Amino acid sequence: ALMYDIDVPSDAPRELNLIGHTTDEAVTRVDKFLDQAVLSGFQDVRIVHGMGTGALRKAIDEFLSAHPHVESFARAPRSEGGDGATIVAL
């Protein structure tokens, strides 16, 4: 039988909103979020970082490009947040 981490809720979110967080906080939250998403069996998730200065988006892009669980990532379609959000394929 497979063992599941008790900390991962079965209703784990498919979206993470990082607006208002520092880049360090954001990267830490994205890391935990991706682990939960993978354990939940999600194929893709959405990260909302807003437009702002672009610093948050840039930090998240760098983190995602080096993350072992990330297959690919791209800006969300305009209807789902456009440049203010990133869709991540796991």
C-alpha positions as CSV (number, residue, x, y, z in Angstrom):
1,A,0.0,0.0,0.0
2,L,1.2,3.5,-0.7
3,M,1.9,5.7,2.2
4,Y,0.8,9.3,2.1
5,D,2.1,12.2,4.0
6,I,-0.5,13.1,6.6
7,D,0.1,16.8,6.1
8,V,-1.2,16.8,2.6
9,P,-5.0,17.4,2.5
10,S,-7.0,15.5,0.0
11,D,-8.5,18.8,-1.1
12,A,-5.1,20.4,-1.8
13,P,-5.4,23.6,-3.7
14,R,-4.7,23.8,-7.4
15,E,-3.9,27.5,-7.2
16,L,-1.4,29.5,-5.1
17,N,-1.8,33.2,-4.7
18,L,1.5,35.0,-4.0
19,I,0.4,38.6,-4.3
20,G,1.9,40.7,-1.5
21,H,4.6,38.2,-0.6
22,T,8.4,38.8,-0.8
23,T,10.3,36.8,-3.4
24,D,11.8,34.6,-0.6
25,E,8.4,33.9,1.0
26,A,7.0,33.2,-2.5
27,V,9.7,30.7,-3.5
28,T,9.3,28.8,-0.2
29,R,5.5,28.7,-0.6
30,V,5.8,27.6,-4.3
31,D,8.2,24.8,-3.2
32,K,5.7,23.4,-0.6
33,F,2.8,24.0,-3.0
34,L,4.4,21.9,-5.8
35,D,5.2,19.1,-3.4
36,Q,1.6,19.0,-2.4
37,A,0.4,19.2,-6.0
38,V,2.6,16.2,-7.0
39,L,1.5,14.1,-4.0
40,S,-2.1,15.0,-4.9
41,G,-1.5,13.7,-8.4
42,F,-2.2,17.1,-10.2
43,Q,-1.0,17.4,-13.7
44,D,-1.0,21.2,-13.7
45,V,-1.4,24.0,-11.2
46,R,-1.7,27.8,-11.4
47,I,0.5,30.3,-9.5
48,V,-0.8,33.8,-9.2
49,H,1.9,36.4,-8.8
50,G,0.4,39.5,-10.2
51,M,2.0,42.0,-12.5
52,G,3.8,44.4,-10.2
53,T,7.5,45.0,-10.9
54,G,8.0,41.6,-12.3
55,A,10.5,40.6,-9.5
56,L,8.2,38.0,-8.1
57,R,7.5,36.5,-11.6
58,K,11.2,36.4,-12.3
59,A,12.1,34.7,-9.1
60,I,9.3,32.1,-9.6
61,D,10.4,31.5,-13.2
62,E,14.0,30.8,-12.0
63,F,12.8,28.5,-9.3
64,L,10.4,26.6,-11.6
65,S,13.1,26.2,-14.3
66,A,15.3,24.3,-11.8
67,H,12.5,22.3,-10.0
68,P,12.6,18.5,-10.6
69,H,8.8,18.1,-10.7
70,V,8.2,20.8,-13.2
71,E,7.7,19.6,-16.8
72,S,7.1,23.1,-18.2
73,F,5.5,26.4,-17.3
74,A,4.0,29.3,-19.2
75,R,2.0,32.5,-18.7
76,A,-1.6,31.9,-18.1
77,P,-4.1,32.6,-21.0
78,R,-5.6,36.1,-20.7
79,S,-8.9,34.6,-19.4
80,E,-7.0,33.0,-16.5
81,G,-4.8,35.9,-15.4
82,G,-2.5,36.5,-18.3
83,D,0.9,37.8,-17.3
84,G,-0.2,37.9,-13.7
85,A,-0.3,34.1,-13.4
86,T,1.7,31.1,-14.5
87,I,0.4,27.7,-15.4
88,V,2.8,24.9,-14.4
89,A,2.7,21.4,-15.9
90,L,4.0,18.7,-13.6
